[in-house]
Every structure is written in structure tokens, then in C-alpha cells.
Amino acid sequence: MSGDAIRRVAADLTRQAATIQPRASQVVRKVALDTEADAKALAPVDTGNLRGSITTAVQGDGLRAAVVATASYAHWVESGTSRMAPQPFMGPATDRNAPKFREAMARLAEGD
């Protein structure tokens, strides 16, 4: 492969990366917000504090997001204790949305 061909391939890859990154950021944000909505819908409600503590933060370049429940007892509700059965909400919300994320990112990789 000639130097010109390598430069053309490199330029093409740079252009593709520039168009894929914003679309990938949209996928990350959408799936994270869908996961947050599902976690809130699945969270058990007593006072509403747990549900209200579930938030999403999209980080940096938009290619990372965190969906968290900040209530101090969220882990115990999710996992259970020796006196309380688990009432998972974050895990099932993540499981529900992971396939959507994989499919959307695969479509991006294929150029759709």
C-alpha cells in the first residue's frame, strides 16, 4: 500500500470517527436515561426516597454514563439482607437496556 493510500485510509477513519462519536454519545445518553426510568419504575416505594435518589450522569465526552441510586440503603434493597429478601431494581433495569445498547452500537459500527 502506497503512502498516499495509507493517508487516504487514515483521513477516512478520522472522518468516520468524527461522525460516529456524536452518534455514540446519543446512544449512551438514551440508554442511560432509559435505564434510569426503568430503575425508578422497578424500585420499591415506601417513602419515595429510593426512587428519587436514582439519577444519571453523562460523563466527559458523552461516551460514559453512570446510573446510580444514592440512597444510603439502596444496596441493601437491591441485594437483600439476612432479614430482608432482595428487591432488585438496578440490575433488572440494566439487563433490560443492555441489549438495546449493544444493538445500537453494532448498527453504528456497521455504518447504519
QUIKA-V349530 format. One record per residue. N is the residue number from 1. RES is the residue in three letters. PHI is phi in degrees with one decimal (none if undefined). OMEGA is omega in whole degrees, 0 to 359 (* if undefined). NEAR is the number of other C-alpha atoms within 12 Angstrom. Layout:
N	RES	PHI	OMEGA	NEAR
N	RES	PHI	OMEGA	NEAR
//
This chain:
1	MET	none	183	8
2	SER	-76.4	178	8
3	GLY	-61.7	178	9
4	ASP	-64.2	179	10
5	ALA	-64.4	179	11
6	ILE	-64.3	179	12
7	ARG	-64.2	178	13
8	ARG	-64.6	178	14
9	VAL	-63.2	179	15
10	ALA	-62.2	179	14
11	ALA	-64.7	179	14
12	ASP	-63.2	178	14
13	LEU	-63.3	178	14
14	THR	-63.9	178	14
15	ARG	-63.2	179	13
16	GLN	-62.6	179	20
17	ALA	-61.9	181	18
18	ALA	-65.8	179	14
19	THR	-87.8	182	18
20	ILE	-74.9	185	25
21	GLN	-56.3	179	21
22	PRO	-64.0	179	17
23	ARG	-69.6	177	24
24	ALA	-64.6	177	31
25	SER	-61.0	178	27
26	GLN	-63.5	179	24
27	VAL	-62.4	181	30
28	VAL	-58.0	181	34
29	ARG	-61.6	181	29
30	LYS	-62.0	182	28
31	VAL	-66.8	178	36
32	ALA	-63.8	179	36
33	LEU	-67.5	175	27
34	ASP	-64.9	178	28
35	THR	-64.0	177	37
36	GLU	-59.7	180	35
37	ALA	-60.8	179	29
38	ASP	-66.4	179	28
39	ALA	-61.8	178	36
40	LYS	-65.0	179	32
41	ALA	-68.3	183	21
42	LEU	-88.7	183	24
43	ALA	-67.0	176	33
44	PRO	-67.5	184	22
45	VAL	-119.9	170	18
46	ASP	-115.9	178	10
47	THR	-101.5	184	11
48	GLY	93.4	181	15
49	ASN	-63.2	181	18
50	LEU	-61.0	180	30
51	ARG	-59.0	181	28
52	GLY	-69.0	182	23
53	SER	-86.4	182	23
54	ILE	-84.2	182	32
55	THR	-137.7	177	25
56	THR	-122.0	173	28
57	ALA	-127.2	174	23
58	VAL	-87.8	190	23
59	GLN	-110.9	171	15
60	GLY	52.8	185	12
61	ASP	-80.3	179	16
62	GLY	86.4	180	23
63	LEU	-94.3	176	24
64	ARG	-135.4	177	21
65	ALA	-145.7	177	26
66	ALA	-127.0	173	24
67	VAL	-109.4	186	32
68	VAL	-134.1	170	31
69	ALA	-110.7	187	31
70	THR	-93.8	176	19
71	ALA	-60.2	186	20
72	SER	-59.1	184	14
73	TYR	-103.8	184	18
74	ALA	-55.6	181	31
75	HIS	-59.7	183	21
76	TRP	-68.6	177	22
77	VAL	-66.4	181	28
78	GLU	-62.1	188	27
79	SER	-98.3	183	18
80	GLY	85.0	177	16
81	THR	-135.7	178	14
82	SER	-67.4	182	9
83	ARG	-113.3	184	9
84	MET	-141.9	177	12
85	ALA	-69.4	177	12
86	PRO	-63.8	174	20
87	GLN	-128.9	188	23
88	PRO	-61.9	177	26
89	PHE	-136.6	180	34
90	MET	-73.5	180	38
91	GLY	-58.7	179	27
92	PRO	-62.5	178	21
93	ALA	-64.7	178	29
94	THR	-65.4	180	27
95	ASP	-59.9	181	20
96	ARG	-68.2	187	22
97	ASN	-100.2	180	28
98	ALA	-58.2	178	21
99	PRO	-62.2	178	15
100	LYS	-61.4	180	21
101	PHE	-64.1	181	27
102	ARG	-60.2	181	18
103	GLU	-64.8	181	18
104	ALA	-65.0	180	25
105	MET	-68.9	176	25
106	ALA	-63.8	178	16
107	ARG	-63.0	177	16
108	LEU	-61.5	181	22
109	ALA	-64.1	179	17
110	GLU	-81.4	178	11
111	GLY	91.3	179	14
112	ASP	-80.7	*	14
//
